Amino acid sequence: MSRAFTREEDSENAIAGIGERPVSQHRNLVTERGLALIDSELAELRDELAKAEKRADRERIALMSRDLRYWTARRESAELSVPEPGSDLVRFGMGVTLEGDDGRKVHWKIVGEDEADPSKGSISHVSPMAVALFGKKVGDVASVNGKEWEIVKLSDS
């Protein structure tokens, strides 16, 4: 194929040896915080791209351009979802406290895929745990990977 028929972004990515960031096929549900994080990421990437362009750093330009395409797509598909206050059913954006068979308690906030950070207590709405919890209420049991967890508390965060 003639180089005249390749997309500019393809040649940028070839320079840096990078591919596109895969965009999830799931609904892009986001919390208010998640939406703010996307907007912040976009602003930072635009700033970094401008700096890279001033330095004519082709690798950095390719990397920032790729990430900007990813976050722009995520922003365009974002669906803000706020849980109904006082809901007694597990929903997106809620905090859920669980107790395992061993008496150990854990607390998860169910958030969007890009916002999820299990090490900080948030899980993606498409994770097996979140899927097992949706629609349940305090006292119900969710089973994930052969382990049962009782829902002991729901919160708006």
Disulfide bonds with the S-S distance in Angstrom:
none
